[in-house]
């Protein structure tokens, strides 16, 4: 069964600083990987996805993520954080085949941005 | 594209009562998922529909839970004889099926509180 680990429960950065959120996954085949962002009381918004091909994927809001098969990682990065980026971030792996793409999520990382 | 719509946004009920939530997916999407999210956790998969057929149910979905998608459009999730442990955010997501693992688009969820 697939699983996702987000080692950092809470990260605090200053506005304008760079950001990296870690994600490690466990999946027996080629993974489909996603990053979602959730603001308090809201649903999840898709930031970016990796299906195949180029291992560096670009997303919305200036985010990018790099798939590293050898490390089973899919870390999210942003070169300069804005105060509006404060939210909770979830990494997820999608199951193909007979599991019809259901997602397994990590525990989430809460991002706090200091002015 | 009006997005995934969920109603109600909040539901407060007494233990032992029945509750029903509704999800209206993006109109051209034929895959519909339900997830449950408790405080401090990532969403957990509950069940999945392709058109009107319920193709997978998580073992998290006890006999008190039932989901339907009668005409392959909107879906309902009913919880009978609610318990304290049912308090959570219930999220609905939809996706297309052009390829496996199309990104899922989430609604804003229904927050259930059991008194």
gemmi code that builds the backbone of each chain (N, CA, C; Angstrom):
import gemmi

chains = {
    "A": [
        ("UNK", (0.846, -1.188, 0.000), (0.000, 0.000, 0.000), (0.882, 1.238, 0.000)),
        ("UNK", (0.394, 2.275, -0.652), (1.193, 3.491, -0.736), (1.096, 4.296, 0.543)),
        ("UNK", (2.111, 5.117, 0.788), (2.110, 6.002, 1.948), (2.907, 7.247, 1.624)),
        ("UNK", (2.647, 8.300, 2.386), (3.338, 9.569, 2.205), (3.758, 10.087, 3.571)),
        ("UNK", (4.987, 10.562, 3.658), (5.492, 11.135, 4.899), (5.929, 12.568, 4.653)),
        ("UNK", (5.395, 13.456, 5.454), (5.851, 14.846, 5.457), (6.514, 15.060, 6.812)),
        ("UNK", (7.838, 15.085, 6.849), (8.543, 15.070, 8.140), (8.340, 16.319, 8.990)),
        ("UNK", (8.035, 17.422, 8.363), (7.911, 18.687, 9.091), (6.452, 19.034, 9.305)),
        ("UNK", (6.037, 19.068, 10.573), (4.645, 19.388, 10.866), (4.411, 20.888, 10.732)),
        ("UNK", (5.420, 21.692, 11.124), (5.261, 23.139, 11.127), (6.587, 23.783, 10.709)),
        ("UNK", (6.509, 24.705, 9.771), (7.690, 25.449, 9.321), (7.379, 26.930, 9.371)),
        ("UNK", (8.343, 27.698, 9.862), (8.207, 29.149, 9.908), (9.322, 29.782, 9.083)),
        ("UNK", (8.950, 30.681, 8.184), (9.941, 31.389, 7.377), (9.600, 32.878, 7.376)),
        ("UNK", (10.579, 33.684, 7.046), (10.362, 35.112, 6.888), (9.927, 35.413, 5.462)),
        ("UNK", (9.118, 36.429, 5.319), (8.680, 36.816, 3.979), (9.894, 37.161, 3.130)),
        ("UNK", (9.907, 36.635, 1.911), (11.030, 36.851, 1.011), (12.073, 35.754, 1.060)),
        ("UNK", (12.032, 34.925, 2.084), (12.987, 33.820, 2.192), (12.568, 32.678, 1.277)),
        ("UNK", (13.507, 31.787, 1.019), (13.191, 30.616, 0.211), (12.536, 29.552, 1.085)),
        ("UNK", (11.856, 28.616, 0.401), (11.087, 27.599, 1.109), (11.313, 26.239, 0.470)),
        ("UNK", (11.441, 25.211, 1.307), (11.418, 23.846, 0.810), (10.618, 23.003, 1.790)),
        ("UNK", (9.586, 22.360, 1.296), (8.770, 21.446, 2.089), (9.071, 20.024, 1.617)),
        ("UNK", (9.327, 19.153, 2.578), (9.762, 17.806, 2.232), (8.595, 16.824, 2.133)),
        ("UNK", (8.750, 15.888, 1.223), (7.751, 14.842, 1.031), (8.467, 13.577, 0.605)),
        ("UNK", (8.224, 12.482, 1.313), (8.736, 11.174, 0.927), (7.562, 10.227, 0.731)),
        ("UNK", (7.633, 9.411, -0.279), (6.509, 8.535, -0.583), (6.975, 7.090, -0.636)),
        ("UNK", (6.018, 6.196, -0.522), (6.266, 4.773, -0.698), (5.199, 4.252, -1.633)),
        ("UNK", (5.648, 3.708, -2.762), (4.696, 3.191, -3.755), (5.426, 2.210, -4.635)),
        ("UNK", (4.778, 1.115, -4.968), (5.457, 0.035, -5.663), (5.736, 0.282, -7.125)),
        ("UNK", (4.999, 1.175, -7.738), (5.172, 1.409, -9.179), (5.536, 2.874, -9.386)),
        ("UNK", (5.460, 3.306, -10.620), (5.714, 4.723, -10.905), (4.631, 5.553, -10.250)),
        ("UNK", (5.011, 6.477, -9.386), (3.990, 7.231, -8.651), (3.430, 8.406, -9.448)),
        ("UNK", (2.222, 8.743, -9.140), (1.627, 9.996, -9.568), (1.610, 10.874, -8.318)),
        ("UNK", (2.247, 12.018, -8.375), (2.472, 12.824, -7.174), (1.856, 14.199, -7.312)),
        ("UNK", (1.365, 14.703, -6.204), (0.658, 15.975, -6.187), (1.044, 16.767, -4.939)),
        ("UNK", (0.965, 18.079, -5.070), (0.991, 18.972, -3.917), (-0.291, 19.810, -3.947)),
        ("UNK", (-0.957, 19.842, -2.778), (-2.146, 20.653, -2.596), (-1.897, 21.640, -1.461)),
        ("UNK", (-2.626, 22.762, -1.503), (-2.565, 23.740, -0.432), (-3.977, 23.946, 0.117)),
        ("UNK", (-4.059, 24.119, 1.444), (-5.361, 24.288, 2.094), (-5.301, 25.468, 3.051)),
        ("UNK", (-6.174, 26.435, 2.842), (-6.327, 27.533, 3.787), (-7.361, 27.132, 4.832)),
        ("UNK", (-7.325, 27.729, 6.017), (-8.238, 27.323, 7.090), (-9.699, 27.316, 6.660)),
        ("UNK", (-10.377, 26.217, 6.940), (-11.798, 26.101, 6.639), (-12.130, 25.933, 5.172)),
        ("UNK", (-11.125, 25.725, 4.358), (-11.342, 25.606, 2.909), (-10.971, 24.214, 2.414)),
        ("UNK", (-11.310, 23.969, 1.151), (-10.898, 22.724, 0.532), (-9.456, 22.805, 0.058)),
        ("UNK", (-9.050, 21.837, -0.733), (-7.668, 21.754, -1.191), (-7.554, 22.293, -2.615)),
        ("UNK", (-6.514, 23.078, -2.837), (-6.244, 23.611, -4.172), (-4.982, 22.944, -4.716)),
        ("UNK", (-5.060, 22.465, -5.934), (-3.918, 21.808, -6.551), (-2.842, 22.824, -6.906)),
        ("UNK", (-1.605, 22.584, -6.424), (-0.479, 23.440, -6.770), (0.259, 22.914, -8.003)),
        ("UNK", (0.514, 21.627, -8.021), (1.229, 21.029, -9.144), (1.113, 19.512, -9.075)),
        ("UNK", (1.493, 18.881, -10.188), (1.390, 17.432, -10.283), (2.570, 16.878, -11.075)),
        ("UNK", (2.929, 15.647, -10.776), (3.925, 14.920, -11.554), (3.326, 13.597, -11.992)),
        ("UNK", (3.333, 13.389, -13.319), (2.867, 12.108, -13.856), (4.026, 11.345, -14.472)),
        ("UNK", (4.825, 12.022, -15.301), (5.962, 11.397, -15.964), (6.761, 12.502, -16.634)),
        ("UNK", (7.900, 12.135, -17.207), (8.663, 13.112, -17.973), (9.600, 13.921, -17.108)),
        ("UNK", (9.690, 15.197, -17.400), (10.606, 16.088, -16.699), (10.384, 16.009, -15.195)),
        ("UNK", (11.463, 15.778, -14.474), (11.321, 15.570, -13.029), (11.158, 16.872, -12.259)),
        ("UNK", (11.372, 17.993, -12.880), (11.145, 19.295, -12.242), (9.850, 19.857, -12.814)),
        ("UNK", (8.870, 19.997, -11.975), (7.563, 20.458, -12.439), (7.256, 21.833, -11.866)),
        ("UNK", (6.635, 22.631, -12.686), (6.247, 23.978, -12.275), (4.765, 24.000, -11.946)),
        ("UNK", (4.415, 24.789, -10.963), (3.022, 24.881, -10.575), (2.551, 26.322, -10.528)),
        ("UNK", (1.429, 26.493, -9.875), (0.886, 27.832, -9.742), (1.543, 28.568, -8.587)),
        ("UNK", (1.376, 29.866, -8.555), (1.845, 30.714, -7.449), (3.355, 30.666, -7.286)),
        ("UNK", (4.088, 30.325, -8.331), (5.544, 30.335, -8.266), (6.168, 29.119, -7.613)),
        ("UNK", (5.396, 28.079, -7.342), (5.910, 26.860, -6.728), (6.462, 25.900, -7.779)),
        ("UNK", (7.427, 25.106, -7.360), (7.950, 24.027, -8.179), (8.258, 22.838, -7.279)),
        ("UNK", (8.357, 21.675, -7.879), (8.705, 20.473, -7.118), (9.589, 19.595, -7.983)),
        ("UNK", (10.449, 18.842, -7.331), (11.358, 17.962, -8.036), (11.152, 16.527, -7.602)),
        ("UNK", (10.917, 15.660, -8.552), (10.755, 14.226, -8.306), (12.128, 13.570, -8.349)),
        ("UNK", (12.484, 12.888, -7.258), (13.747, 12.152, -7.198), (13.427, 10.707, -6.855)),
        ("UNK", (13.458, 9.866, -7.885), (13.088, 8.461, -7.696), (14.051, 7.772, -6.721)),
        ("UNK", (15.320, 8.071, -6.805), (16.317, 7.385, -5.973), (16.119, 7.680, -4.491)),
        ("UNK", (15.530, 8.824, -4.195), (15.288, 9.213, -2.803), (13.818, 9.085, -2.420)),
        ("UNK", (12.977, 8.648, -3.352), (11.529, 8.560, -3.104), (11.014, 9.872, -2.528)),
        ("UNK", (11.422, 10.959, -3.163), (11.036, 12.272, -2.642), (10.386, 13.123, -3.717)),
        ("UNK", (9.612, 14.077, -3.258), (8.932, 15.024, -4.150), (8.802, 16.325, -3.360)),
        ("UNK", (9.895, 17.023, -3.188), (9.935, 18.219, -2.351), (9.418, 19.440, -3.091)),
        ("UNK", (8.716, 20.265, -2.362), (8.118, 21.489, -2.906), (9.016, 22.665, -2.574)),
        ("UNK", (9.210, 23.564, -3.540), (10.095, 24.706, -3.314), (9.467, 25.989, -3.841)),
        ("UNK", (9.912, 27.085, -3.226), (9.558, 28.404, -3.735), (10.710, 29.337, -3.406)),
        ("UNK", (11.209, 30.095, -4.363), (12.406, 30.917, -4.116), (12.173, 32.091, -3.175)),
        ("UNK", (10.967, 32.640, -3.158), (10.696, 33.798, -2.317), (9.257, 33.733, -1.822)),
        ("UNK", (9.102, 33.546, -0.528), (7.777, 33.325, 0.046), (7.058, 34.663, 0.287)),
        ("UNK", (5.765, 34.661, 0.029), (4.904, 35.820, 0.264), (4.017, 35.528, 1.473)),
        ("UNK", (3.574, 36.565, 2.155), (2.743, 36.355, 3.350), (1.493, 35.548, 3.016)),
        ("UNK", (0.986, 35.687, 1.792), (-0.232, 34.982, 1.404), (-0.007, 33.481, 1.219)),
        ("UNK", (1.247, 33.042, 1.272), (1.527, 31.606, 1.156), (1.276, 30.855, 2.461)),
        ("UNK", (1.029, 31.574, 3.537), (0.761, 30.916, 4.821), (-0.488, 30.053, 4.696)),
        ("UNK", (-0.336, 28.770, 4.962), (-1.422, 27.795, 4.768), (-0.878, 26.433, 5.189)),
        ("UNK", (-1.663, 25.400, 4.939), (-1.194, 24.029, 5.166), (-1.007, 23.355, 3.817)),
        ("UNK", (0.083, 22.636, 3.696), (0.467, 22.026, 2.424), (0.470, 20.511, 2.561)),
        ("UNK", (-0.144, 19.865, 1.586), (-0.256, 18.412, 1.603), (0.375, 17.818, 0.345)),
        ("UNK", (1.185, 16.821, 0.561), (1.714, 16.007, -0.520), (0.841, 14.762, -0.641)),
        ("UNK", (0.624, 14.286, -1.860), (-0.225, 13.118, -2.048), (0.307, 12.251, -3.173)),
        ("UNK", (0.076, 10.959, -3.050), (0.421, 10.020, -4.114), (-0.862, 9.383, -4.617)),
        ("UNK", (-0.981, 9.274, -5.937), (-2.171, 8.709, -6.545), (-1.919, 7.284, -6.968)),
        ("UNK", (-2.923, 6.436, -6.768), (-2.810, 5.028, -7.133), (-3.463, 4.809, -8.475)),
        ("UNK", (-2.785, 4.148, -9.343), (-3.345, 3.857, -10.652), (-4.026, 2.520, -10.656)),
        ("UNK", (-4.136, 1.944, -11.828), (-4.704, 0.611, -11.966), (-6.108, 0.542, -11.434)),
        ("UNK", (-6.405, -0.476, -10.646), (-7.766, -0.688, -10.174), (-8.137, 0.215, -9.013)),
        ("UNK", (-7.229, 1.041, -8.554), (-7.572, 1.956, -7.466), (-8.086, 3.286, -7.976)),
        ("UNK", (-8.189, 3.421, -9.295), (-8.905, 4.539, -9.884), (-8.409, 5.897, -9.445)),
        ("UNK", (-7.144, 6.004, -9.092), (-6.586, 7.310, -8.804), (-6.876, 7.850, -7.429)),
        ("UNK", (-7.327, 7.027, -6.485), (-7.557, 7.565, -5.140), (-6.232, 8.059, -4.576)),
        ("UNK", (-6.312, 9.121, -3.798), (-5.121, 9.774, -3.273), (-4.845, 9.350, -1.837)),
        ("UNK", (-3.564, 9.168, -1.535), (-3.095, 8.991, -0.168), (-2.291, 10.223, 0.195)),
        ("UNK", (-2.687, 10.887, 1.268), (-2.091, 12.151, 1.651), (-1.110, 11.981, 2.804)),
        ("UNK", (-0.156, 12.886, 2.864), (0.671, 13.015, 4.048), (-0.090, 13.773, 5.130)),
        ("UNK", (0.577, 13.931, 6.260), (-0.057, 14.567, 7.419), (-0.182, 16.075, 7.257)),
        ("UNK", (0.586, 16.628, 6.331), (0.524, 18.060, 6.100), (1.638, 18.815, 6.796)),
        ("UNK", (2.015, 19.944, 6.225), (2.981, 20.866, 6.824), (2.332, 22.246, 6.893)),
        ("UNK", (2.277, 22.784, 8.105), (1.717, 24.126, 8.292), (2.838, 25.137, 8.079)),
        ("UNK", (2.588, 26.079, 7.194), (3.574, 27.120, 6.906), (3.132, 28.435, 7.533)),
        ("UNK", (3.997, 28.981, 8.368), (3.787, 30.308, 8.935), (4.799, 31.255, 8.311)),
        ("UNK", (4.352, 32.438, 7.912), (5.226, 33.420, 7.278), (5.303, 34.658, 8.162)),
        ("UNK", (6.516, 35.001, 8.599), (6.737, 36.212, 9.397), (7.032, 37.391, 8.482)),
        ("UNK", (6.491, 38.563, 8.825), (6.742, 39.754, 7.987), (8.189, 40.212, 8.055)),
    ],
    "B": [
        ("UNK", (-16.630, 26.403, -15.810), (-16.183, 25.558, -14.707), (-16.524, 26.248, -13.393)),
        ("UNK", (-17.595, 25.740, -12.731), (-18.013, 26.390, -11.494), (-17.372, 25.745, -10.288)),
        ("UNK", (-16.610, 24.716, -10.447), (-15.955, 24.083, -9.329), (-16.847, 23.061, -8.652)),
        ("UNK", (-16.279, 22.364, -7.683), (-17.008, 21.373, -6.904), (-17.735, 22.094, -5.776)),
        ("UNK", (-19.025, 21.808, -5.631), (-19.848, 22.474, -4.634), (-20.316, 21.476, -3.582)),
        ("UNK", (-20.183, 21.842, -2.313), (-20.625, 20.961, -1.234), (-21.585, 21.714, -0.317)),
        ("UNK", (-22.624, 21.003, 0.088), (-23.614, 21.578, 1.002), (-24.055, 20.536, 2.030)),
        ("UNK", (-24.309, 20.986, 3.267), (-24.031, 22.331, 3.777), (-22.535, 22.520, 4.047)),
        ("UNK", (-22.109, 23.729, 4.367), (-20.713, 23.958, 4.732), (-20.432, 23.499, 6.163)),
        ("UNK", (-21.425, 23.664, 7.005), (-21.288, 23.257, 8.402), (-22.559, 22.523, 8.822)),
        ("UNK", (-22.367, 21.501, 9.647), (-23.501, 20.763, 10.200), (-23.193, 20.431, 11.647)),
        ("UNK", (-24.090, 20.864, 12.537), (-23.968, 20.529, 13.952), (-25.171, 19.678, 14.300)),
        ("UNK", (-24.918, 18.539, 14.926), (-26.014, 17.650, 15.253), (-25.721, 16.912, 16.546)),
        ("UNK", (-26.762, 16.337, 17.117), (-26.584, 15.568, 18.343), (-26.201, 14.128, 18.000)),
        ("UNK", (-25.459, 13.537, 18.903), (-25.071, 12.130, 18.741), (-26.323, 11.270, 18.560)),
        ("UNK", (-26.246, 10.380, 17.595), (-27.364, 9.485, 17.340), (-28.262, 9.914, 16.191)),
        ("UNK", (-28.108, 11.168, 15.753), (-28.923, 11.652, 14.640), (-28.302, 11.224, 13.310)),
        ("UNK", (-29.121, 11.268, 12.278), (-28.645, 10.988, 10.921), (-28.342, 12.308, 10.214)),
        ("UNK", (-27.314, 12.302, 9.387), (-26.980, 13.498, 8.603), (-26.709, 13.099, 7.156)),
        ("UNK", (-26.962, 14.029, 6.254), (-26.711, 13.799, 4.832), (-26.022, 15.005, 4.238)),
        ("UNK", (-24.965, 14.746, 3.475), (-24.222, 15.803, 2.800), (-24.376, 15.630, 1.287)),
        ("UNK", (-24.286, 16.744, 0.586), (-24.406, 16.696, -0.873), (-23.149, 17.234, -1.523)),
        ("UNK", (-22.790, 16.650, -2.652), (-21.655, 17.113, -3.453), (-22.089, 17.223, -4.914)),
        ("UNK", (-21.860, 18.379, -5.499), (-22.070, 18.576, -6.941), (-20.703, 18.724, -7.601)),
        ("UNK", (-20.303, 17.750, -8.407), (-18.964, 17.806, -9.019), (-18.937, 18.778, -10.199)),
        ("UNK", (-17.764, 18.966, -10.736), (-17.616, 19.715, -11.986), (-18.365, 18.937, -13.066)),
        ("UNK", (-19.132, 19.635, -13.874), (-20.152, 18.993, -14.702), (-19.614, 17.916, -15.647)),
        ("UNK", (-18.457, 18.085, -16.216), (-17.982, 17.084, -17.169), (-17.178, 15.965, -16.523)),
        ("UNK", (-17.032, 16.002, -15.204), (-16.253, 14.981, -14.516), (-17.111, 13.771, -14.194)),
        ("UNK", (-16.625, 12.587, -14.524), (-17.410, 11.405, -14.192), (-16.842, 10.616, -13.005)),
        ("UNK", (-15.678, 11.038, -12.490), (-15.165, 10.406, -11.274), (-15.453, 11.304, -10.073)),
        ("UNK", (-15.913, 10.696, -8.998), (-16.239, 11.459, -7.786), (-15.719, 10.698, -6.578)),
        ("UNK", (-15.050, 11.422, -5.687), (-14.423, 10.818, -4.511), (-14.952, 11.506, -3.252)),
        ("UNK", (-15.024, 10.766, -2.158), (-15.258, 11.325, -0.833), (-14.039, 11.022, 0.042)),
        ("UNK", (-13.641, 12.046, 0.810), (-12.550, 11.913, 1.764), (-13.018, 12.465, 3.115)),
        ("UNK", (-12.356, 12.022, 4.177), (-12.609, 12.560, 5.498), (-11.300, 13.101, 6.057)),
        ("UNK", (-11.395, 14.279, 6.659), (-10.205, 14.908, 7.225), (-10.466, 15.294, 8.670)),
        ("UNK", (-9.711, 14.714, 9.591), (-9.798, 15.097, 10.995), (-8.700, 16.101, 11.309)),
        ("UNK", (-8.852, 16.760, 12.442), (-7.971, 17.867, 12.798), (-6.511, 17.427, 12.848)),
        ("UNK", (-5.687, 18.164, 12.135), (-4.260, 17.881, 12.160), (-3.818, 16.745, 11.268)),
        ("UNK", (-4.721, 16.233, 10.456), (-4.401, 15.110, 9.577), (-4.678, 15.461, 8.126)),
        ("UNK", (-4.083, 14.683, 7.234), (-4.427, 14.805, 5.835), (-5.733, 14.082, 5.549)),
        ("UNK", (-6.352, 14.399, 4.424), (-7.593, 13.693, 4.057), (-7.361, 12.193, 3.886)),
        ("UNK", (-8.389, 11.406, 4.250), (-8.338, 9.953, 4.073), (-9.462, 9.528, 3.127)),
        ("UNK", (-9.133, 8.669, 2.206), (-10.081, 8.206, 1.208), (-11.220, 7.425, 1.848)),
        ("UNK", (-12.459, 7.717, 1.417), (-13.622, 6.972, 1.891), (-14.222, 6.103, 0.795)),
        ("UNK", (-14.544, 6.726, -0.351), (-15.212, 5.974, -1.396), (-15.068, 6.687, -2.728)),
        ("UNK", (-15.363, 5.947, -3.810), (-15.151, 6.454, -5.166), (-16.281, 5.993, -6.080)),
        ("UNK", (-16.734, 6.903, -6.951), (-17.728, 6.601, -7.968), (-17.162, 6.898, -9.353)),
        ("UNK", (-17.481, 6.016, -10.281), (-17.297, 6.347, -11.683), (-18.693, 6.329, -12.296)),
        ("UNK", (-19.127, 7.496, -12.745), (-20.537, 7.697, -13.116), (-21.396, 7.318, -11.911)),
        ("UNK", (-22.378, 6.426, -12.077), (-23.250, 6.105, -10.943), (-22.765, 4.899, -10.162)),
        ("UNK", (-21.720, 4.248, -10.615), (-21.243, 3.019, -9.969), (-20.242, 3.330, -8.860)),
        ("UNK", (-20.521, 2.795, -7.678), (-19.590, 2.915, -6.557), (-18.583, 1.777, -6.678)),
        ("UNK", (-17.358, 2.098, -7.002), (-16.377, 1.079, -7.364), (-15.434, 0.705, -6.234)),
        ("UNK", (-15.307, 1.543, -5.233), (-14.414, 1.200, -4.139), (-14.879, 1.890, -2.864)),
        ("UNK", (-14.769, 1.167, -1.758), (-15.071, 1.704, -0.442), (-13.928, 1.367, 0.501)),
        ("UNK", (-13.525, 2.363, 1.280), (-12.489, 2.148, 2.277), (-13.064, 1.377, 3.466)),
        ("UNK", (-12.195, 0.674, 4.160), (-12.657, 0.015, 5.386), (-13.012, 1.034, 6.467)),
        ("UNK", (-12.617, 2.317, 6.239), (-13.041, 3.380, 7.152), (-14.546, 3.598, 7.086)),
        ("UNK", (-15.149, 3.196, 5.983), (-16.568, 3.437, 5.767), (-17.366, 2.320, 6.437)),
        ("UNK", (-17.787, 2.590, 7.683), (-18.529, 1.561, 8.416), (-19.933, 1.414, 7.835)),
        ("UNK", (-20.684, 0.460, 8.408), (-22.049, 0.205, 7.931), (-22.966, 1.392, 8.146)),
        ("UNK", (-22.574, 2.325, 9.008), (-23.418, 3.493, 9.259), (-23.296, 4.529, 8.130)),
        ("UNK", (-22.310, 4.348, 7.289), (-22.072, 5.294, 6.183), (-22.617, 4.702, 4.882)),
        ("UNK", (-23.291, 5.545, 4.115), (-23.692, 5.125, 2.783), (-23.571, 6.303, 1.827)),
        ("UNK", (-23.117, 6.013, 0.641), (-22.958, 7.047, -0.381), (-23.670, 6.608, -1.643)),
        ("UNK", (-24.229, 7.584, -2.333), (-24.936, 7.314, -3.581), (-24.588, 8.373, -4.609)),
        ("UNK", (-24.745, 7.987, -5.852), (-24.621, 8.929, -6.963), (-25.621, 8.468, -8.027)),
        ("UNK", (-26.894, 8.708, -7.777), (-27.964, 8.026, -8.520), (-27.970, 8.248, -10.030)),
        ("UNK", (-27.624, 9.386, -10.504), (-27.686, 9.619, -11.953), (-26.311, 9.977, -12.498)),
        ("UNK", (-25.312, 9.661, -11.747), (-23.963, 9.959, -12.207), (-23.604, 11.422, -12.167)),
        ("UNK", (-24.433, 12.212, -11.459), (-24.111, 13.641, -11.365), (-23.749, 13.955, -9.921)),
        ("UNK", (-24.690, 14.488, -9.132), (-24.384, 14.807, -7.738), (-24.307, 13.525, -6.918)),
        ("UNK", (-23.713, 13.655, -5.733), (-23.587, 12.513, -4.824), (-24.033, 12.938, -3.425)),
        ("UNK", (-24.516, 11.978, -2.661), (-24.832, 12.211, -1.255), (-24.070, 11.225, -0.390)),
        ("UNK", (-23.700, 11.688, 0.785), (-23.060, 10.856, 1.800), (-23.920, 10.949, 3.047)),
        ("UNK", (-24.426, 9.811, 3.504), (-25.272, 9.776, 4.686), (-24.555, 9.046, 5.805)),
        ("UNK", (-24.660, 9.611, 6.998), (-24.151, 8.952, 8.188), (-25.335, 8.717, 9.111)),
        ("UNK", (-25.556, 7.477, 9.468), (-26.651, 7.142, 10.380), (-26.115, 6.989, 11.796)),
        ("UNK", (-26.955, 7.318, 12.756), (-26.613, 7.139, 14.182), (-25.217, 7.713, 14.475)),
        ("UNK", (-25.075, 9.002, 14.228), (-23.758, 9.635, 14.346), (-23.136, 9.424, 15.718)),
        ("UNK", (-21.815, 9.354, 15.720), (-21.016, 9.181, 16.935), (-20.021, 10.335, 17.024)),
        ("UNK", (-19.480, 10.526, 18.232), (-18.514, 11.603, 18.439), (-17.354, 11.504, 17.451)),
        ("UNK", (-16.923, 10.311, 17.185), (-15.778, 10.099, 16.292), (-16.043, 10.461, 14.846)),
        ("UNK", (-17.299, 10.749, 14.512), (-17.620, 11.145, 13.146), (-17.332, 12.624, 12.890)),
        ("UNK", (-17.054, 13.372, 13.946), (-16.738, 14.794, 13.778), (-15.496, 14.946, 12.917)),
        ("UNK", (-15.638, 15.644, 11.818), (-14.545, 15.784, 10.847), (-14.999, 16.719, 9.740)),
        ("UNK", (-14.060, 16.994, 8.828), (-14.399, 17.675, 7.586), (-14.566, 16.599, 6.519)),
        ("UNK", (-15.682, 16.637, 5.803), (-15.928, 15.677, 4.736), (-15.742, 16.399, 3.407)),
        ("UNK", (-14.776, 15.920, 2.647), (-14.388, 16.556, 1.396), (-14.820, 15.718, 0.204)),
        ("UNK", (-15.292, 16.390, -0.809), (-15.650, 15.752, -2.068), (-14.698, 16.250, -3.146)),
        ("UNK", (-14.331, 15.383, -4.057), (-13.461, 15.762, -5.170), (-13.969, 15.098, -6.445)),
        ("UNK", (-13.673, 15.709, -7.575), (-14.047, 15.098, -8.842), (-12.904, 15.216, -9.835)),
        ("UNK", (-12.926, 14.325, -10.828), (-11.910, 14.371, -11.880), (-12.475, 13.734, -13.141)),
        ("UNK", (-11.791, 13.987, -14.269), (-12.162, 13.347, -15.509), (-11.451, 12.015, -15.638)),
        ("UNK", (-11.673, 11.318, -16.738), (-11.075, 10.000, -16.910), (-10.319, 9.872, -18.216)),
        ("UNK", (-9.910, 11.005, -18.791), (-9.196, 10.915, -20.058), (-7.942, 10.064, -19.907)),
        ("UNK", (-7.262, 10.240, -18.793), (-6.132, 9.386, -18.462), (-6.245, 9.023, -17.000)),
        ("UNK", (-5.577, 7.980, -16.616), (-5.584, 7.620, -15.199), (-4.950, 8.731, -14.393)),
        ("UNK", (-5.433, 8.906, -13.174), (-4.859, 9.886, -12.270), (-4.934, 11.315, -12.783)),
        ("UNK", (-6.045, 11.667, -13.367), (-6.318, 13.078, -13.598), (-6.344, 13.780, -12.252)),
        ("UNK", (-5.868, 15.023, -12.189), (-5.904, 15.721, -10.894), (-7.323, 15.826, -10.361)),
        ("UNK", (-7.447, 15.702, -9.065), (-8.747, 15.825, -8.437), (-8.951, 17.256, -7.978)),
        ("UNK", (-10.165, 17.743, -8.206), (-10.533, 19.094, -7.805), (-11.463, 18.976, -6.607)),
        ("UNK", (-11.128, 19.683, -5.541), (-11.839, 19.535, -4.284), (-12.842, 20.660, -4.048)),
        ("UNK", (-13.935, 20.308, -3.369), (-14.836, 21.312, -2.844), (-14.320, 21.857, -1.528)),
        ("UNK", (-15.070, 22.780, -0.944), (-14.657, 23.395, 0.317), (-15.014, 22.556, 1.541)),
        ("UNK", (-15.715, 21.447, 1.324), (-15.970, 20.533, 2.415), (-17.207, 20.854, 3.229)),
        ("UNK", (-17.658, 19.843, 3.971), (-18.700, 20.005, 4.980), (-18.085, 19.652, 6.325)),
        ("UNK", (-18.124, 20.608, 7.244), (-17.583, 20.343, 8.579), (-18.704, 19.837, 9.469)),
        ("UNK", (-18.536, 18.630, 9.992), (-19.533, 18.002, 10.855), (-19.071, 18.057, 12.300)),
        ("UNK", (-19.932, 18.561, 13.168), (-19.660, 18.595, 14.604), (-20.759, 17.828, 15.322)),
        ("UNK", (-20.353, 16.851, 16.131), (-21.299, 16.027, 16.879), (-21.285, 16.478, 18.337)),
        ("UNK", (-22.456, 16.871, 18.831), (-22.540, 17.338, 20.224), (-22.698, 16.176, 21.182)),
    ],
}
model = gemmi.Model(1)
for chain_id, residues in chains.items():
    chain = gemmi.Chain(chain_id)
    for i, (resn, *xyz) in enumerate(residues, 1):
        res = gemmi.Residue()
        res.name, res.seqid = resn, gemmi.SeqId(i, " ")
        for name, pos in zip(("N", "CA", "C"), xyz):
            atom = gemmi.Atom()
            atom.name, atom.element = name, gemmi.Element(name[0])
            atom.pos, atom.b_iso = gemmi.Position(*pos), 0.0
            res.add_atom(atom)
        chain.add_residue(res)
    model.add_chain(chain)
structure = gemmi.Structure()
structure.add_model(model)
structure.setup_entities()
